[in-house]
């Protein structure tokens, strides 16, 4: 079993059945779910953007609301992916035993876990896109370069879905997820350049934030939304992709050890 | 070809060997019962047969396919009714069947075509649009059984299918399982209800501490392992009666709490003696599978 727990993931197109199951459930409540997902980031973006922004001339070479909009696209993607794999994913894995039922059919755990990650990335993608659409409607998007934010958001969603799923695989109960939000998600919100430039941090912290995925998502999305080509595109994408792949693999190994014993 | 063939199967968790070298064979169209107290290794055996966990030794063949190597293919042709309900609470009754069919690769139209007959089989035609939370325990079980049939399986695994159901609901499940057997399905049933096994199973095996300690047809097992008649004696003086008379006039005499069980080939003298004696209630009955089970696995609690 030990060797098998670490085996290379084996996927099949059946992971789409898992994705589709979740999307069918989501469709039943799509509108309230989208509004609920949007409300929180919108309040922060508009409240701080216009309220706080009125007192600031420019942040990072742009109006504060535009600065914040790019950060909010990324942070709402992070939030949405994390919530989905942790709270909803834990329900399906542990409480409702939905995964168990699926694995009695010819679908393997590898398919289930990848299906869940891709689903969470898709759902968080919609959250990111909704914020992008609002930002665009408010005239906070400068050029068609912003279309490149679309793939960035999807990769960001994959990275945070994988990371959250590691917690799900560990978790004995819903309470456990609070630690992750308090110790990982909220700090990232604050230090990765969502609300203020990373350059405002003390030097050692600036270096540390380079290891965090949200930093790289923001450093791609912000220039793209403001009509500029980001620097170090390959590096930022590589970090996000590395987080996505590594966290998925770790989550899969942990889930195999939890469920296939 | 046998629908299930298990030989020398072993599974160990840490120090404990949960499945300690068992052999099983299921012939097409038969109902096979795996009996055992809690913790005997029944559910582990089932999970091994489905290829969800890997054995530490031995071989498994489901519908001619080696498991776990080709477990996914084998699961295309099997149905599973798990011990705990895991119906999808986010869907209605009908959607549960539809979505589950998709996991087997059924096209929407194919699944839709099968659903009315399955709902009727489950007695849930009128509840197609109901939410799962509104169903009774018996309805959920029947829906789980219908769900296990969505891929028209040849072999159906049921893990304690009637645990927690009221008598009416249990009888209905049994009736449905008989229908499936009449249709030629092969059924593998785990249970700790002796009456269930006695009613349904053509053959059964009693499992304890990872080993199969007896197997055969229910009647054969009773004839082979136990005296044909039982006299149960209840009441305050039962223990004294057993020491003074019962033990001497029966082949075996056991006490559980306040109750004495006398096993014998001829109960006439026991019954006659008890009739003379006021204050002791008794029951004279033929031996059943439960007596065999308790004799082989002991009377102490298993938690």
HADDOCK unambig.tbl for C-alpha pairs under 7 A between the chains (distance, minus, plus):
assign (segid A and resid 1 and name CA) (segid B and resid 54 and name CA) 6.86 0.50 0.50
assign (segid A and resid 17 and name CA) (segid B and resid 102 and name CA) 6.54 0.50 0.50
assign (segid A and resid 17 and name CA) (segid B and resid 103 and name CA) 5.98 0.50 0.50
assign (segid A and resid 21 and name CA) (segid B and resid 99 and name CA) 6.75 0.50 0.50
assign (segid A and resid 25 and name CA) (segid B and resid 90 and name CA) 6.25 0.50 0.50
assign (segid A and resid 96 and name CA) (segid B and resid 86 and name CA) 6.06 0.50 0.50
assign (segid A and resid 97 and name CA) (segid B and resid 86 and name CA) 5.47 0.50 0.50
assign (segid A and resid 98 and name CA) (segid B and resid 86 and name CA) 6.12 0.50 0.50
assign (segid A and resid 98 and name CA) (segid B and resid 88 and name CA) 6.31 0.50 0.50
assign (segid A and resid 101 and name CA) (segid B and resid 86 and name CA) 6.12 0.50 0.50
assign (segid A and resid 102 and name CA) (segid B and resid 103 and name CA) 6.83 0.50 0.50
assign (segid A and resid 104 and name CA) (segid B and resid 75 and name CA) 6.96 0.50 0.50
assign (segid A and resid 104 and name CA) (segid B and resid 80 and name CA) 6.49 0.50 0.50
assign (segid A and resid 105 and name CA) (segid B and resid 75 and name CA) 5.88 0.50 0.50
assign (segid A and resid 105 and name CA) (segid B and resid 76 and name CA) 6.62 0.50 0.50
assign (segid A and resid 105 and name CA) (segid B and resid 103 and name CA) 6.06 0.50 0.50
assign (segid A and resid 105 and name CA) (segid B and resid 104 and name CA) 6.07 0.50 0.50
assign (segid A and resid 106 and name CA) (segid B and resid 72 and name CA) 4.77 0.50 0.50
assign (segid A and resid 106 and name CA) (segid B and resid 73 and name CA) 6.76 0.50 0.50
assign (segid A and resid 106 and name CA) (segid B and resid 75 and name CA) 5.26 0.50 0.50
assign (segid A and resid 106 and name CA) (segid B and resid 76 and name CA) 5.54 0.50 0.50
assign (segid A and resid 106 and name CA) (segid B and resid 103 and name CA) 6.77 0.50 0.50
assign (segid A and resid 106 and name CA) (segid B and resid 104 and name CA) 6.03 0.50 0.50
assign (segid A and resid 107 and name CA) (segid B and resid 72 and name CA) 6.96 0.50 0.50
assign (segid A and resid 107 and name CA) (segid B and resid 103 and name CA) 6.64 0.50 0.50
assign (segid A and resid 260 and name CA) (segid B and resid 52 and name CA) 6.19 0.50 0.50
assign (segid A and resid 260 and name CA) (segid B and resid 53 and name CA) 5.56 0.50 0.50
assign (segid A and resid 261 and name CA) (segid B and resid 53 and name CA) 6.01 0.50 0.50
